[in-house]
Amino acid sequence: MIYLLLSILFATGLFVIFKYFGIYKVDILKAIFINYIVAFIIGFALAEKSIAITEIHQQPWALGAAVLGALFVSIFFVMAKTAQNNGVSVASVAGKMSVVIPILFGVLLYNESVTPLKVAGIVIALVAVYLASVKEEKSNLEKAGLLFPILLFFGSGAIDTTLKYVEVNFVPKEEVSIFSGSLFGFAAIFGFIVLAIKTIKKREAFGLKNIVAGIVLGVPNYFSIVFLIKALQTEGFESSTLFTVNNVGVVIVSTLVGLLLFKEHFSTKNKIGVALAIVGIILVTIA
């Protein structure tokens, strides 16, 4: 349980950092690239088992790490595009509601339990995620279409599902840090390619501010993934339960942080969502 709580706290920290990125006008693409490099370095520095960088491609989890790295970069762009075209609330809801995908795969692939209480808790949690995430803003949904929200929904779900599959089948407990660092290393490679293409089109200085922002982001980003993987490896903790609690937990904590730290306005709908989220977590955990 401690790993799950730590994952929730570090994942919430990412939302806080991104909030400050907007305040200080940080170039998110450049900061994301640096963040991946930092996470890669931390992974190898804290590795429980020594593996040379030149041997990464020989590891059984190497392909999974490469796929996850590509997904990380791709979904980042899809998320940004969804927020620009359809609104921040649509992007937030699409990303968070995707938790239903790893839940279904957990039940279908790993024969995880399905009880009335658990189903009720998951349904309540999904409703809670929607209510707590949606903001009173005008959405351009009709004009922009559903392409990017749908891609974000399935892409975010694919990340969690792939992470679970690779962890179960290929990642020993003593290689969690090195695997996590490697997937961020692959993400850095894909991010560099995108950044290089963008730089060719528009030459501009990298900026010390973006480097510092990337370093600040890289630390919690790395630990949010590591602790999530360690939570997935905990005996007796089903992934359908874990992903529900993790996702809804991040919604609750980030909502409270937004209210207390940034004085954000929350509607009655958002408050009901937080209350239902707590109920959903209790039901899923008991089940």
C-alpha positions as CSV (number, residue, x, y, z in Angstrom):
1,M,0.0,0.0,0.0
2,I,2.9,2.4,0.7
3,Y,4.1,2.1,-2.9
4,L,0.7,3.0,-4.2
5,L,0.4,6.0,-1.9
6,L,3.9,7.2,-3.0
7,S,3.0,6.8,-6.6
8,I,-0.2,8.9,-6.1
9,L,1.8,11.6,-4.3
10,F,4.6,11.8,-7.0
11,A,2.0,11.7,-9.8
12,T,0.1,14.6,-8.2
13,G,3.4,16.4,-8.0
14,L,3.6,16.3,-11.8
15,F,0.3,18.2,-12.1
16,V,1.6,20.8,-9.7
17,I,4.9,21.2,-11.7
18,F,3.0,21.5,-15.0
19,K,0.8,24.2,-13.4
20,Y,4.0,26.2,-12.6
21,F,5.2,25.5,-16.2
22,G,2.3,27.5,-17.4
23,I,2.9,30.3,-14.9
24,Y,6.6,30.6,-15.8
25,K,6.1,30.1,-19.6
26,V,8.3,27.0,-19.8
27,D,8.7,25.3,-23.2
28,I,7.0,22.0,-22.3
29,L,8.6,20.0,-25.1
30,K,12.1,20.9,-24.1
31,A,11.4,20.4,-20.4
32,I,9.9,17.0,-21.2
33,F,13.0,16.0,-23.2
34,I,15.3,16.9,-20.3
35,N,13.0,15.2,-17.8
36,Y,13.3,11.9,-19.7
37,I,17.1,12.2,-19.6
38,V,17.1,12.9,-15.8
39,A,14.7,10.0,-15.2
40,F,17.0,7.7,-17.3
41,I,20.1,8.8,-15.2
42,I,18.2,8.2,-11.9
43,G,17.1,4.8,-13.0
44,F,20.7,3.6,-13.6
45,A,22.1,5.4,-10.6
46,L,19.6,3.6,-8.3
47,A,19.6,0.3,-10.1
48,E,19.6,-2.7,-7.7
49,K,21.3,-4.7,-10.5
50,S,24.1,-3.5,-12.7
51,I,23.4,-3.7,-16.4
52,A,25.5,-1.9,-19.0
53,I,23.7,0.5,-21.3
54,T,25.0,-1.5,-24.3
55,E,23.3,-4.6,-22.9
56,I,19.8,-3.0,-22.6
57,H,18.7,-4.3,-26.0
58,Q,19.4,-7.8,-24.8
59,Q,17.1,-7.7,-21.9
60,P,13.7,-9.5,-22.1
61,W,11.9,-6.3,-21.3
62,A,13.8,-4.1,-23.8
63,L,11.0,-4.2,-26.5
64,G,8.4,-3.3,-23.9
65,A,10.5,-0.4,-22.6
66,A,10.9,0.9,-26.2
67,V,7.1,0.6,-26.9
68,L,6.3,2.5,-23.6
69,G,8.9,5.1,-24.4
70,A,7.3,5.8,-27.8
71,L,3.8,5.8,-26.2
72,F,5.0,8.3,-23.6
73,V,6.1,10.8,-26.2
74,S,3.1,10.2,-28.5
75,I,0.5,10.5,-25.8
76,F,2.1,13.7,-24.6
77,F,1.5,15.3,-28.0
78,V,-2.0,13.9,-28.3
79,M,-2.8,15.3,-24.8
80,A,-1.5,18.7,-25.8
81,K,-3.5,18.6,-29.1
82,T,-6.7,17.5,-27.2
83,A,-6.3,20.4,-24.7
84,Q,-5.8,22.9,-27.5
85,N,-8.6,21.7,-29.8
86,N,-11.2,20.4,-27.3
87,G,-10.4,22.1,-24.0
88,V,-8.5,21.2,-20.9
89,S,-11.4,19.4,-19.2
90,V,-12.0,17.1,-22.2
91,A,-8.3,16.2,-22.2
92,S,-8.4,15.6,-18.5
93,V,-11.5,13.4,-18.6
94,A,-10.3,11.4,-21.6
95,G,-7.0,10.7,-20.0
96,K,-8.3,9.7,-16.6
97,M,-11.3,7.7,-17.8
98,S,-8.9,5.5,-19.7
99,V,-8.4,3.6,-16.5
100,V,-11.3,1.3,-17.6
101,I,-8.9,-0.3,-20.2
102,P,-6.3,-1.7,-17.8
103,I,-9.2,-2.7,-15.5
104,L,-10.8,-4.8,-18.3
105,F,-7.5,-6.3,-19.3
106,G,-6.8,-7.2,-15.7
107,V,-10.1,-9.1,-15.5
108,L,-9.8,-10.8,-18.9
109,L,-6.0,-11.6,-19.0
110,Y,-5.2,-12.3,-15.4
111,N,-8.6,-13.7,-14.2
112,E,-8.9,-11.0,-11.5
113,S,-12.0,-11.1,-9.3
114,V,-15.3,-9.6,-10.3
115,T,-17.7,-9.0,-7.5
116,P,-20.8,-6.8,-7.3
117,L,-19.1,-4.6,-4.7
118,K,-16.0,-4.2,-6.8
119,V,-18.0,-3.4,-10.0
120,A,-20.1,-0.9,-8.0
121,G,-16.9,0.7,-6.7
122,I,-15.3,0.9,-10.2
123,V,-18.5,2.4,-11.7
124,I,-18.7,5.0,-8.9
125,A,-15.0,5.8,-9.3
126,L,-15.4,6.4,-13.0
127,V,-18.4,8.7,-12.5
128,A,-16.3,10.5,-9.8
129,V,-13.4,10.9,-12.1
130,Y,-15.6,12.6,-14.7
131,L,-17.4,14.9,-12.2
132,A,-14.1,15.9,-10.4
133,S,-12.2,16.5,-13.6
134,V,-14.7,18.4,-15.8
135,K,-14.5,22.2,-15.5
136,E,-17.0,24.8,-16.4
137,E,-15.4,25.8,-19.7
138,K,-16.6,26.1,-23.3
139,S,-15.6,23.0,-25.3
140,N,-15.0,23.0,-29.0
141,L,-16.0,19.3,-29.2
142,E,-18.4,19.6,-32.1
143,K,-16.0,21.8,-34.1
144,A,-12.8,19.9,-33.3
145,G,-14.3,16.4,-33.4
146,L,-13.6,13.3,-31.3
147,L,-10.4,12.0,-33.0
148,F,-7.8,13.3,-30.4
149,P,-9.9,12.6,-27.3
150,I,-10.4,9.0,-28.5
151,L,-6.7,8.7,-29.3
152,L,-5.9,10.0,-25.8
153,F,-8.4,7.6,-24.2
154,F,-7.0,4.5,-25.9
155,G,-3.4,5.7,-25.7
156,S,-3.4,6.4,-22.0
157,G,-5.1,3.1,-21.4
158,A,-2.5,1.4,-23.6
159,I,0.3,2.8,-21.4
160,D,-1.1,1.3,-18.2
161,T,-2.0,-2.0,-19.8
162,T,1.4,-2.4,-21.5
163,L,3.1,-1.5,-18.2
164,K,1.2,-4.2,-16.4
165,Y,1.9,-6.8,-19.1
166,V,5.6,-6.1,-19.3
167,E,5.9,-6.0,-15.5
168,V,4.2,-9.3,-15.0
169,N,6.0,-11.2,-17.8
170,F,9.5,-9.7,-18.1
171,V,10.6,-7.5,-15.1
172,P,12.1,-9.1,-12.0
173,K,11.9,-7.1,-8.8
174,E,15.6,-6.4,-8.8
175,E,15.4,-4.8,-12.2
176,V,12.5,-2.3,-11.7
177,S,14.8,0.7,-11.5
178,I,16.9,-0.2,-14.5
179,F,13.7,-1.0,-16.5
180,S,12.1,2.3,-15.5
181,G,15.2,4.2,-16.4
182,S,15.5,2.4,-19.7
183,L,11.9,3.2,-20.8
184,F,12.6,6.9,-20.0
185,G,15.8,6.5,-22.0
186,F,13.8,5.3,-25.0
187,A,11.4,8.2,-24.5
188,A,14.3,10.6,-24.5
189,I,15.4,9.2,-27.9
190,F,12.0,9.6,-29.5
191,G,11.7,13.0,-27.9
192,F,15.0,14.1,-29.3
193,I,13.9,13.1,-32.8
194,V,10.8,15.2,-32.5
195,L,12.7,18.1,-30.9
196,A,15.3,17.9,-33.7
197,I,12.6,18.1,-36.4
198,K,11.0,21.1,-34.6
199,T,14.4,22.8,-34.3
200,I,15.1,22.4,-38.0
201,K,11.8,24.2,-38.8
202,K,12.3,26.9,-36.2
203,R,15.8,27.5,-34.7
204,E,15.7,28.9,-31.2
205,A,17.9,28.7,-28.0
206,F,17.2,25.8,-25.6
207,G,17.1,28.1,-22.6
208,L,18.4,27.5,-19.0
209,K,14.9,27.8,-17.7
210,N,13.7,24.8,-19.7
211,I,16.6,22.7,-18.5
212,V,16.0,23.5,-14.9
213,A,12.3,22.8,-15.4
214,G,13.1,19.4,-17.0
215,I,15.3,18.5,-14.0
216,V,12.6,19.4,-11.5
217,L,10.0,17.3,-13.5
218,G,12.3,14.3,-14.0
219,V,12.6,13.3,-10.4
220,P,8.9,12.9,-9.5
221,N,8.2,11.5,-13.0
222,Y,10.7,8.7,-12.4
223,F,9.5,7.8,-8.9
224,S,5.8,7.9,-9.9
225,I,6.5,5.1,-12.4
226,V,8.8,3.1,-10.2
227,F,6.4,3.1,-7.2
228,L,3.5,2.2,-9.5
229,I,5.5,-0.8,-10.8
230,K,6.5,-1.9,-7.3
231,A,2.8,-1.6,-6.3
232,L,1.8,-3.8,-9.2
233,Q,4.4,-6.4,-8.0
234,T,2.8,-6.5,-4.5
235,E,1.3,-9.9,-3.7
236,G,-2.5,-10.0,-3.3
237,F,-3.0,-6.6,-5.0
238,E,-5.0,-6.9,-8.2
239,S,-4.2,-4.5,-11.0
240,S,-7.9,-3.7,-11.5
241,T,-8.1,-2.5,-7.9
242,L,-4.7,-0.8,-8.0
243,F,-5.3,1.2,-11.2
244,T,-8.7,2.3,-9.9
245,V,-7.3,3.5,-6.6
246,N,-4.2,5.1,-8.2
247,N,-6.2,7.0,-10.8
248,V,-8.9,8.2,-8.5
249,G,-6.4,8.9,-5.8
250,V,-4.5,11.3,-8.1
251,V,-7.8,13.0,-9.0
252,I,-8.6,13.6,-5.3
253,V,-5.2,14.8,-4.2
254,S,-4.6,17.0,-7.3
255,T,-8.1,18.5,-6.9
256,L,-7.3,19.3,-3.2
257,V,-3.9,20.8,-4.2
258,G,-5.6,22.9,-6.8
259,L,-8.1,24.2,-4.3
260,L,-5.6,24.9,-1.5
261,L,-2.4,25.9,-3.3
262,F,-3.7,27.6,-6.5
263,K,-7.1,28.7,-5.2
264,E,-8.9,27.2,-8.1
265,H,-12.6,27.4,-8.4
266,F,-14.5,24.1,-8.0
267,S,-18.1,23.7,-8.9
268,T,-20.7,21.7,-7.0
269,K,-20.2,19.0,-9.6
270,N,-16.5,18.8,-8.8
271,K,-17.1,18.6,-5.1
272,I,-19.6,15.7,-5.6
273,G,-17.0,14.0,-7.8
274,V,-14.4,14.1,-5.0
275,A,-16.9,12.7,-2.4
276,L,-17.9,9.9,-4.8
277,A,-14.2,9.2,-5.5
278,I,-13.7,8.5,-1.8
279,V,-16.7,6.2,-1.7
280,G,-15.5,4.4,-4.9
281,I,-12.0,3.8,-3.4
282,I,-13.4,2.4,-0.2
283,L,-15.7,0.0,-2.0
284,V,-13.0,-1.2,-4.4
285,T,-10.5,-1.6,-1.6
286,I,-13.0,-3.6,0.6
287,A,-13.9,-5.8,-2.4
